[in-house]
């Protein structure tokens, strides 16, 4: 485990940490389409969901995870 990871874990044990970055820009770089935002859970939703980035935690968690890892690596 790297020193940076150890420091992060110590801080997480003591307080809430906030990641800040261009989340929307990072999501756009994945060029997701309507299907990606819908997933199975929202397949029959009556309105367009593309651009509702909050849904990606449920429908494309691997994208959100990858973005967070990229922020931590930076």
PyMOL commands that set and color helices and strands:
alter all, ss='L'
color gray80, all
select helices_A, chain A and resi 3-14+23-28+34-38+53-59+61-73
alter helices_A, ss='H'
color red, helices_A
deselect
rebuild
show_as cartoon
